[in-house]
Amino acid sequence: MSNRYLKFIEKISFTGDLRKDIESFFTYHNESSTYQHTISVENEAVRIANLFGVNGEFASQAAYLHDISNVIPKSEMMGIAESSSMEILEDEYRYPRIIHQKLSRDMAANIFNCTNVAVLRAIECHTTLKAGASQLDKVLFVADKISWDLPGENAYQDEMRKQIALLDLNAAVLIYLNHVWEQRDKLKLVHPWLIAAREELLLSQV
């Protein structure tokens, strides 16, 4: 266990049952909204995984662990990231909150003893995706986006769901990537990984 995470778990008793431990973890940190989102993502991830022949257990694990770094105050995220061996991109310093996907991967390994490289990779890119994404990466990415409980009408979520129903995972992914790209002038950051993932998918359609 890395010392950088001890203060986040010192009063939590883990059982080895991931769902129970995730509930205890978020409950202790008063992150009920993150826990509810996590359960929604897990349900969607397993459902989508089954549609595309992706390992459902891996999808479940990745979903449970994808947002565990939300318990870290935003003001501490970059400092903790710097204390680890993870690579931090220049763009991420401009918008430190985006580092949460990499922190969640690090916490999954160091707190929850996750050693599955495929699961860790999916966690690491669940917000932005990346070029060369696996099917599991895409499953978690899509499950995360369509599980957001957002105010108002969000047409892109309905379009993503339609593409999943049509069994086109890449199309569902691209809908969200295009949604971000179209708003690039209004956003603090369009992550380089997202740009690369979008360009790769667009090229695959040519």
Buried (B, 14 or more C-beta within 10 A) or exposed (E): EEEBBEEBBEEEEBEEEBEEBBBBBBEBBEBEEBBEBBBBBBBBBBBBBEEBEBBBEBBBBBBBBBBBBBBBEEEEBBEBBEEBEBEBBEBBEEEBBBBBBBBBBBBBBBBBEBEBEBBBBBBBBBBBBBBEBBBBBBBBBBBBBBBEEEEEEBEBBEBBBEBBEEEBBBBBBBBBBBBBBEEEEEEEBBBBBBBBBBEBBEEEEE
